Amino acid sequence: MGEKHTYRSEEEKKLVQNHLNRIEGQVKGIKKMVEEDRYCNDILIQLSAIEKSIKSLSNHILENHLHTCISKNLSEGDSEVIEELTTLFKRFNG
């Protein structure tokens, strides 16, 4: 089987890129905080914010995946995506 691809609308790409840019900015902010010897508690709070941002983006992409890729594959009779989805959920909850 060849490499799979997902078509994303320009609106979807922009939304995901905006999330990624925000996360990138948060990481840069933490790097600066470390350079400035900021208090550990402040850095940990920012790390927690990044975790929430990543989880939010992951959930968005997963939801989109279910509504597009998985739905399409199932309607085409491709039940192998159930195993793919099971593995994905195990990774999310692991």
matplotlib code that plots the C-alpha trace (Angstrom):
import matplotlib.pyplot as plt

x = [0.0, 1.3, 1.7, -1.6, -2.5, -5.2, -6.7, -7.2, -9.0, -7.2, -9.3, -8.3, -4.6, -4.8, -6.5, -3.9, -1.0, -2.4, -2.4, 1.1, 2.3, 0.8, 2.5, 5.8, 5.5, 4.9, 8.0, 10.1, 8.7, 9.8, 13.2, 13.5, 12.2, 15.0, 17.6, 16.4, 16.5, 12.8, 11.2, 10.6, 6.9, 6.3, 8.0, 6.0, 2.8, 3.8, 4.7, 1.2, -0.3, 1.7, 0.5, -3.1, -2.5, -1.0, -3.9, -6.4, -4.8, -4.5, -8.2, -9.1, -7.1, -8.5, -12.1, -11.4, -9.8, -12.9, -15.3, -13.2, -10.6, -12.2, -15.7, -14.6, -12.6, -15.5, -17.9, -15.5, -15.5, -12.0, -12.4, -8.6, -9.0, -10.7, -7.3, -5.6, -8.0, -7.6, -3.9, -4.3, -6.6, -4.1, -1.4, -3.5, -4.3, -0.9]
y = [0.0, 3.5, 6.4, 7.9, 11.6, 13.8, 16.6, 19.7, 22.8, 26.1, 27.1, 23.9, 24.4, 28.0, 26.9, 24.2, 26.5, 29.2, 26.6, 25.5, 29.1, 29.7, 26.6, 27.7, 31.1, 29.5, 27.3, 30.3, 32.1, 29.3, 29.3, 33.0, 32.4, 29.8, 32.2, 34.9, 32.5, 32.8, 31.0, 27.3, 27.6, 30.2, 27.9, 24.9, 26.9, 27.8, 24.2, 23.1, 25.7, 24.2, 20.7, 22.0, 23.7, 20.5, 18.4, 20.9, 20.7, 16.9, 16.6, 18.9, 16.9, 13.6, 14.9, 16.0, 12.6, 10.8, 13.0, 12.8, 10.1, 7.4, 8.1, 7.9, 4.7, 3.0, 4.0, 2.5, -0.8, -0.3, -1.8, -1.8, 1.7, 0.3, -1.2, 2.1, 4.0, 1.5, 1.9, 5.7, 5.7, 3.5, 6.0, 8.9, 7.1, 5.5]
z = [0.0, -0.9, 1.4, 2.4, 2.0, 3.4, 1.3, 3.5, 2.4, 2.5, 5.5, 7.4, 6.5, 7.8, 11.0, 11.7, 10.8, 13.2, 16.0, 15.1, 15.0, 18.5, 19.9, 18.3, 19.9, 23.3, 22.9, 22.0, 25.0, 27.3, 25.8, 26.6, 30.1, 30.6, 29.3, 31.7, 34.7, 35.3, 38.2, 37.7, 38.6, 35.8, 33.2, 34.3, 34.0, 30.4, 29.6, 30.8, 28.5, 25.6, 26.5, 26.4, 23.0, 21.5, 22.9, 21.5, 18.0, 18.2, 19.1, 16.2, 13.7, 15.1, 14.8, 11.2, 10.5, 11.7, 9.6, 6.4, 6.0, 8.2, 7.0, 3.4, 3.8, 5.6, 2.9, 0.3, 2.2, 3.7, 7.2, 7.7, 9.0, 12.1, 13.1, 12.2, 14.4, 17.3, 17.2, 17.1, 20.2, 22.1, 21.3, 22.5, 25.7, 26.3]

ax = plt.figure().add_subplot(projection="3d")
ax.plot(x, y, z, "-o")
ax.set_aspect("equal")
plt.show()
